[in-house]
């Protein structure tokens, strides 16, 4: 099965949305929900639940303090579900070989997004000095854009260009 263009669009939009949800409401910001939603989009909710539940257990005891980055289990879940369903991978294999490594690599994009947010923080400082409270609100909201893009862009690139690489990698793992 191939990953269709509309699935790539929906998974990319969800990847960008899930970090915003994680920052605000934290309703759908858990890997088990990422698995369900990705499974619905890909047409295999069972695989989504297996991978999402496995990733939920992986990060169950992880806490971040002082703004430290943690693995992005949601993006790892989205990509693992998509490739598991599209390539016919065993969900446990996708969890171990895709979800956890991708989630670990996504720490770097989280750090980059946090770094770019300092631009908006300095703009907020200037707006406070100018007593421009609407400007403070706008720049506060603008700070969410780099975080959403830090998830959406890598997920989109992986879904568009990564299928062949993942397929070859999975063939190497078959014993």
Helices and strands as residue ranges (DSSP letters): H 5-23, H 31-42, H 45-58, H 73-87, H 91-94, I 95-99, H 100-129, H 133-161, H 163-173
